[in-house]
């Protein structure tokens, strides 16, 4: 059995559970958005709305990035996971934590939030132990990638500790952004190792990478300070300015918007390789554009803290735009060695990303119109706009389903490898 099989299998329940929670969270979020802007729903639905955050952040993002970390970080070193038992234990503990949060939210007579947060913290610590044991093995190239990964793991511990110590802060923009730093830093660690090679067979810009890492570390400190000192506008503004600066430096580090000569590459590659290359370039540029816009809007929310639109858009443009698009970029690249099937990028289309962009644009226009336009004060206009904004969640859900279907349709079965005895052996 090859070394990669164990951590690929370990990652599978994380990714499957994450996708299920994503679908549930998106469905609930769509109903919640419609309710916020005046569409009447049964009173019993109100207890379900806060499950949106539980499923999306506590469930989907946490489980997915943990699963990806277990799968990719050992692969960079061509080693097995240090402890499969700890990895599986972290999965069951995080899922139990989400389950307790759901029960606590639905049954208001049972406050299980402290137990849920304690379980989450314990599961996160197990994840960090496995990751730190993995990065002890020094890679042959691009060691800075490990620093981003380690920073991501540390961020998850701090975010979980803050949630355990003071869960009342959970709905502030700063507390949600601190949670989002966990996947952002993990993405940086993976992209530092892979993206320049994907784009132009080149190395990342090391100096820019070091500057980005230092700024990211500073942004984590400022983010935690923004949560603890929730009334401080300066902490919130400085946090996002430093975070935006770190993102700009990292984009330059991995050549997100060019800076390399790919003319020869485009001339030499054809067919499947060219389709995969163009897919990668397109999604990289879009993802970083979403990240920059989302953080810039978070800066505006620090200045205009009464504007709900800035709060909502900062979260969703970073979460759906940057994190979602990056996951969509890497998923087809990671799946073939795991499932033993080839993905044909020539069969891909742009419908999912068009739906995501459309959903975010509609969300922005709709929220600003509804909250700042006198035209929207008319009852009929408000109802129409509420349905219009509520549509965005369904568009995101449709984009997810279409993307999954697109990958499934593009799959080609790899023939099993014959063993020395003449029998066929699956990887």
Beta strands, then each sheet from edge to edge (+ up, - down):
strand 1: 341-343
strand 2: 411-413
strand 3: 417-418
strand 4: 424-425
sheet 1: 1+ 2-
sheet 2: 3+ 4-
end
